[in-house]
Amino acid sequence: MIEITALTKSYGTTTVLDGIDLVVEEGQIAAVVGPSGAGKSTLARCINLLERPTSGAIAVNGQDLTRLSRRDLREARRQIGTVFQSANLLRRLTAAQNVALPMRHAGLPEQEVRRRVGDLLERVGMVHRANHYPSQLSGGQRQRIGIARGLALQPAVLLSDEATSGLDPESTRAILDLLTELRDDLGVTILVITHEMDVVRSIADLVAQLDHGRIVEQGTVADVVRRSDSALSRALLPMPPVPVDDDLRAWSVRYEAAAVSPVWLAQAGRELDTDIAVLAALVEAAGDSRVGRLTLGLDPRLDDRRVVEVLGRHGVVAEPVEGAVLRAVPAGSGVGAA
Ligand SMILES: Nc1ncnc2c1ncn2[C@@H]1O[C@H](COP(=O)(O)OP(=O)(O)OP(=O)(O)O)[C@@H](O)[C@H]1O
């Protein structure tokens, strides 16, 4: 479990992280997203204490790392494995030797090192590349070795800083499957820094949006999409723009598939006694569930409160898209005819 409380990091007069509160429960995957310069990498470096926070606390499994002496910190940092974008493998060492390195530094007996290297290479599916040098591996393979090395000291927490950036879709999928396995099989708590919303949707139990050093929104992916029409919500589930029309009022609706009846749209149409035009729709997997976002076209004469109430009863959050009244009536929809 990672518990970050009121974390602040300043360089001189520049505050890069400003009062971060974030809890990632044991065996959860959290994703931190945000624009370039928001402070994501600084946050990762503070969590593994590569950077000393200016103030605040960082607890891993209940132990506040910021209060430890240098010696105790060295010990405690073994609980945190890190994987970077470029994997940072040592060129002159084989894959197996790279994985072994943290264990050799920690002074583990050679027999134990060999056994663990074998286990780790097996877990990341790289036994057949044990004796290859980094230059003989693909980007995805190097990342897997990086993950194996990050797991070498059996950490409770794994930090992944853009570990899938620049990888092809197949390698990205393999790395994400691996992270999910680590969470499910070993209960590793994982914090993923990424700018890829596909990554967030497919593996994150929790997402936090960082902006100018502050967390401006956080929650499960399904909650964020359902709760608000924020920038994060739209980035997670982007909708195409819809044409403007005078005869239909555009509504943005959001829902979690598990919380609604499969036939909610037809039922809501009947209850509102109107035809509903679907102008844009996207339903995507988000962790274990699926989330949907639709732009609907409704008769503008309908009472807004009633629309919100009827859709709300079906477990669907609805908001009128202000200023968007839609012109061309879809053929045969029967909606909007005066
Ligand atoms: N050692 C440092 N000294 C001064 N400023 C720093 C230092 N390290 C980072 N910064 C500043 O902190 C801010 C956040 O940097 P950080 O690398 O954490 O952002 P990021 O969200 O990871 O960005 P990106 O997505 O581009 O990697 C930036 O404005 C950066 O210039």
Ligand as a Chemical Component Dictionary entry (heavy atoms), coordinates in Angstrom:
data_LIG
# 
_chem_comp.id                   LIG 
_chem_comp.type                 NON-POLYMER 
_chem_comp.pdbx_formal_charge   0 
_chem_comp.three_letter_code    LIG 
# 
loop_
_chem_comp_atom.comp_id 
_chem_comp_atom.atom_id 
_chem_comp_atom.alt_atom_id 
_chem_comp_atom.type_symbol 
_chem_comp_atom.charge 
_chem_comp_atom.model_Cartn_x 
_chem_comp_atom.model_Cartn_y 
_chem_comp_atom.model_Cartn_z 
_chem_comp_atom.pdbx_ordinal 
LIG N1  N1  N 0 15.836 19.023 -10.677 1  
LIG C1  C1  C 0 14.970 19.964 -11.058 2  
LIG N2  N2  N 0 15.197 21.271 -10.863 3  
LIG C2  C2  C 0 14.310 22.197 -11.214 4  
LIG N3  N3  N 0 13.116 21.938 -11.806 5  
LIG C3  C3  C 0 12.811 20.656 -12.033 6  
LIG C4  C4  C 0 13.718 19.593 -11.683 7  
LIG N4  N4  N 0 13.133 18.413 -12.046 8  
LIG C5  C5  C 0 11.939 18.722 -12.598 9  
LIG N5  N5  N 0 11.745 20.063 -12.600 10 
LIG C6  C6  C 0 10.564 20.786 -13.103 11 
LIG O1  O1  O 0 9.449  20.195 -12.519 12 
LIG C7  C7  C 0 8.348  20.185 -13.417 13 
LIG C8  C8  C 0 7.759  18.796 -13.481 14 
LIG O2  O2  O 0 8.669  17.914 -14.097 15 
LIG P1  P1  P 0 8.341  16.381 -14.306 16 
LIG O3  O3  O 0 9.477  15.761 -15.054 17 
LIG O4  O4  O 0 7.990  15.785 -13.002 18 
LIG O5  O5  O 0 7.054  16.482 -15.222 19 
LIG P2  P2  P 0 6.259  15.314 -15.976 20 
LIG O6  O6  O 0 4.831  15.499 -15.635 21 
LIG O7  O7  O 0 6.880  13.991 -15.678 22 
LIG O8  O8  O 0 6.511  15.731 -17.485 23 
LIG P3  P3  P 0 6.719  14.805 -18.792 24 
LIG O9  O9  O 0 5.391  14.166 -19.081 25 
LIG O10 O10 O 0 7.098  15.818 -19.840 26 
LIG O11 O11 O 0 7.819  13.833 -18.478 27 
LIG C9  C9  C 0 8.872  20.685 -14.750 28 
LIG O12 O12 O 0 8.472  22.031 -14.910 29 
LIG C10 C10 C 0 10.363 20.579 -14.597 30 
LIG O13 O13 O 0 11.008 21.600 -15.329 31 
# 
loop_
_chem_comp_bond.comp_id 
_chem_comp_bond.atom_id_1 
_chem_comp_bond.atom_id_2 
_chem_comp_bond.value_order 
_chem_comp_bond.pdbx_ordinal 
LIG N1  C1  SING 1  
LIG C1  N2  SING 2  
LIG C1  C4  DOUB 3  
LIG N2  C2  DOUB 4  
LIG C2  N3  SING 5  
LIG N3  C3  DOUB 6  
LIG C3  C4  SING 7  
LIG C3  N5  SING 8  
LIG C4  N4  SING 9  
LIG N4  C5  DOUB 10 
LIG C5  N5  SING 11 
LIG N5  C6  SING 12 
LIG C6  O1  SING 13 
LIG C6  C10 SING 14 
LIG O1  C7  SING 15 
LIG C7  C8  SING 16 
LIG C7  C9  SING 17 
LIG C8  O2  SING 18 
LIG O2  P1  SING 19 
LIG P1  O3  DOUB 20 
LIG P1  O4  SING 21 
LIG P1  O5  SING 22 
LIG O5  P2  SING 23 
LIG P2  O6  DOUB 24 
LIG P2  O7  SING 25 
LIG P2  O8  SING 26 
LIG O8  P3  SING 27 
LIG P3  O9  DOUB 28 
LIG P3  O10 SING 29 
LIG P3  O11 SING 30 
LIG C9  O12 SING 31 
LIG C9  C10 SING 32 
LIG C10 O13 SING 33 
# 
